[in-house]
């Protein structure tokens, strides 16, 4: 993925740039908002990572300008501001996701992947198949190896999120935010318990596991190698 | 109080302005009185002279000038004290009769200075005279002493000057008195404000209790100071909390890193250490985030984001999240939530509030406990009750649980930062929700009463 990183702190910028390059991404870095805006307008990127606090200009203004120029590239905000208002303002300005510093690098990688590989016509799909699992979005029903699996609504929603991001790592926070709209850390094993419930229905008795645990990061829905 | 300060006050300037306005209106009033009174008297005077001339001429009709002369002599003899003066001259300018000394007679109205018989021996004063030409070429002049009219004029002008002087003196004195009073009250506000600025936030601006505009100002300022004091106390609390609850784990982390560095650890040991340190760091950050969140809520800047929302749906989501957790611990989480309960608030914060309370109930009760969440329309407003049959909270400690970092002795061993309930308290306060903790016999019952603002929707 080709990513433009607009971050004024040199150390953070270098660290993130190196890490993301190791992950197989191509990184362009800008230190000021003006340079960032120029780059974003002159080259096609798959993703913009924008620090909210930049010297001279607010990250919000840059994203507004980018959106104003008709550039629809997904934007991920990095910020030290954790208040609800700041997050809402960031998303309203045209940001697609919002990550509060400090964060685990794996969290950033997972969110980048989720943003970058967003299927363009996801809403048009009616059935998603991963390995031998079949998710019928219209009928909200699940089959594995041809066998129908009964799920509670909360289990279905969790599965749908995992399946829609099949092959990508999703973190605990991503699940909390997108499946239950929890924008805070409940500091309990809520996610783990829900995943283990879902596993007992989806994976148990089918030989191979589809819900993989990625240690220290989160989960990944994919056929076991 | 220095005089210059007194004179610089806006109230003094205002008084001067009013005094000037008042002075102008007094001037106008006096001018009207002067013109009408003096004008009337002057006209009366002239009319008297006119009628005397007419009377004399009519009376002398048959006798001509000699008759006129004798008539004038008669009148002068009759009225020794009269203010009327006469002069009769023939066409050559020779005086035939009268007491007016005047060399050459003139026709028409004019004033001259002299004495009438009424004011014999006194200062000469103004005499109003009219001269007419007689048919035989002679002249008749009749004058009237105008001293009364002039006196009245003088009285009017003098009384005007006196009252003008009194107005100015009174205005100045009143203005100074009023300014002194206002300066005194402004001074007390300023002194109190200076003390507050200097850091004494417990100081309040004194009022007189009269409910006047200064008391209103003092009330408004006091409300502001009280708010600032609350915010400052909150800030102080946060910094104390930071010192208390972040220093300890931070120093523990530092010690561990240092100890490892001193030994000769293997790569494996390093890995384990870094992993554990990151875990510790995350915990510290969680505490930090929770404290910031509480401060953010207490600053009450979030009410702008309030919207009407469906509390029943919100509770359903929270319960859905925690049900599997309860099952895992063999606890029973049941709910009786009436549909379509509408409240006004911040969705995110209310979700966190409910989640924290449910989580608290799950965390502090043993296996097989029953936790019940009820929501219904109370007296005009929504009510949510979260009850458990666990160990409960002793009555004496119920007030303290909303304080930051407060943890019951019995709960020290269970995980948690000790910030969960103070976050609940802060969110509830922002929303005007009353929280009641009571004995569920056994266990704890937390009752949330929403403010009576939005009625239930259809």
Interface residues (C-beta under 8 A of the other chain):
Chain A: X82 X83 X84 X85 X88 X102 X104 X153 X154 X180 X181 X182 X183 X184 X185 X186 X187 X188 X189 X190 X193 X194 X197
Chain B: X278 X285 X286 X289 X292 X293 X296 X301 X302 X305 X317 X320 X321 X322 X323 X324 X325 X328 X346 X347 X348 X349 X351 X352 X355 X359 X362 X363 X415 X416 X417
